[in-house]
Amino acid sequence: MIFHAAGGKLQSGYFGMLTQGFPQLVRVNADVIRPDPSRSFPERSPVICQVRMVNETPLIPDLECLAQMIAEETSVMPPIQG
């Protein structure tokens, strides 16, 4: 999936994410989706939470956190002066 990186943290303005399973549109309402508190995620994790949807437990990504992490990892480091 390709995302537009809102917030201007990435120079390109976009980033991609590999997804698993078969992408499909799902109509989401309170009858279909419920929070799944069976897992917890560290504070700087790029995951907001996990949900239960019928027989699946998808993770909800924190796209802002992902963009920040990518920006930090891909920033150009100044050359080391020796």
C-alpha positions as CSV (number, residue, x, y, z in Angstrom):
1,M,0.0,0.0,0.0
2,I,1.2,3.5,-0.7
3,F,0.5,6.3,1.8
4,H,0.7,10.0,1.6
5,A,2.8,11.1,4.5
6,A,0.9,14.0,6.0
7,G,2.9,16.3,8.2
8,G,5.9,16.9,5.9
9,K,8.3,14.6,7.7
10,L,9.3,12.7,4.6
11,Q,11.0,14.5,1.8
12,S,9.2,12.3,-0.8
13,G,5.8,12.8,0.8
14,Y,5.0,9.1,0.4
15,F,5.9,5.7,1.9
16,G,4.9,2.2,1.2
17,M,3.9,-0.7,3.4
18,L,3.8,-4.4,2.6
19,T,0.4,-5.9,3.6
20,Q,-0.5,-9.6,4.1
21,G,-3.7,-11.4,3.2
22,F,-6.0,-10.2,0.5
23,P,-6.9,-6.6,0.6
24,Q,-10.6,-6.0,0.6
25,L,-13.1,-3.3,1.6
26,V,-15.0,-4.0,4.7
27,R,-17.9,-2.1,6.0
28,V,-17.0,-1.4,9.6
29,N,-19.5,-0.8,12.4
30,A,-19.9,-1.7,16.1
31,D,-21.3,-5.1,15.2
32,V,-18.3,-6.1,13.1
33,I,-15.2,-4.7,14.9
34,R,-14.2,-4.8,18.6
35,P,-11.1,-3.8,20.5
36,D,-8.8,-6.8,21.2
37,P,-6.8,-6.0,24.4
38,S,-5.0,-9.4,24.4
39,R,-1.8,-7.7,23.3
40,S,-0.1,-4.5,24.3
41,F,2.4,-2.4,22.3
42,P,5.3,-0.3,23.5
43,E,4.9,3.5,23.5
44,R,7.0,4.1,20.3
45,S,5.4,1.2,18.5
46,P,4.1,1.9,15.0
47,V,0.9,0.1,16.1
48,I,-2.0,1.8,17.7
49,C,-3.9,-1.3,18.7
50,Q,-5.2,-4.7,17.6
51,V,-8.9,-5.3,16.9
52,R,-11.1,-8.3,16.4
53,M,-13.1,-8.5,13.2
54,V,-15.1,-11.7,12.8
55,N,-12.3,-14.3,12.9
56,E,-9.4,-12.0,12.2
57,T,-7.2,-9.8,14.5
58,P,-5.8,-7.1,12.3
59,L,-3.3,-4.5,13.7
60,I,-4.1,-0.8,13.3
61,P,-0.9,1.0,12.2
62,D,0.1,4.4,13.5
63,L,0.8,6.0,10.2
64,E,2.2,9.2,11.7
65,C,4.6,7.2,13.9
66,L,5.7,5.1,10.8
67,A,6.4,8.3,8.8
68,Q,8.5,9.6,11.7
69,M,10.4,6.4,12.0
70,I,11.1,6.2,8.3
71,A,12.2,9.9,8.3
72,E,14.6,9.2,11.2
73,E,16.1,6.1,9.5
74,T,16.5,7.7,6.1
75,S,17.8,11.1,7.0
76,V,21.2,11.9,5.6
77,M,23.8,11.8,8.2
78,P,26.6,14.5,7.9
79,P,30.0,13.1,7.1
80,I,32.3,12.4,10.1
81,Q,35.1,14.9,10.3
82,G,38.4,13.2,11.1
